[in-house]
Amino acid sequence: MKRKSTYSAIGGYQPFLFCIGMYFVALFFSIFICSAIFYAVNPKGNMAKNATSPVGKTAMIQTSNQVLLTVAK
């Protein structure tokens, strides 16, 4: 009597596919973390100039209401 197999062939590839998936996840996070560290140490030129300038886009708001956050363009 011949036994009928209902399992698909992709089950044998599961550990291999898991390793490939984890490799791409680790690659994505390593690129993100390394670029974040790089831009923290070496900021872009226009961002560095704006950070050192005390005169900029800040303004005092005189109001009787409580203001949590304002963004001026």
N, C-alpha and C positions, 0 to 999 in steps of 0.2 A: 504494500500500500504506500503510495506516494504522499508525502506530507505537503500540505499547502502552506506557503509562506505569505503572510500578509504584511510583513515589515518592509518599509521602503529602504532603498539603498543609501539614503542620505544619513541615516543613523550612524553609519560608520565614519562619516566625515565630521560628526559633531565636535570632537575634541580639536580637530584641525581648524574648523570654522570658528570655534571659540577663541583659539589662540590668535588667529588672524584678526578677529574683531577686537580683542584686547590690545593687540599691537596698534591698531588704528586709533583706539581711544587713548592709549598712552602717548602716541605720537601727537595727537591733537592737543592734549593737555600740556605736554612738554613744550610745544611751540608757543602756546598761550602763556605759560609761566615764564619761559625764557624771554619772550618779547616784552612782557610786563616788567621784568627785571631790567632789561636793556633800556627801555624808555624811562624807567625810574632813575637810572644812573646817568643816562645821556638824553636829556629832554631835547625836543625840537627847538630850533633857534627862536622862532616867534613866541613859543610858550615860555621860554626862559626870559626873554625880554619883558613880557607882560607880567611875569611873576615878581621881577625885581622892581618894577615901577610902582611907587606908592600911589601915584595919581592914575586913576583908571576909570573903570565903569562902576564905581561904588557911589552911592548917594544916601544921604540921611533922609528918612521919612518921618515926618512929624504927624502922628495920628493918635487919636484916643483909643482906637480899636487895637486889639492884639493882632500883630502880624507875625505869622510863623515863617513864611518864606516868600521872598520876592525875587523875580528874575527880570533884569532890565536888559534890553537889546540895544 
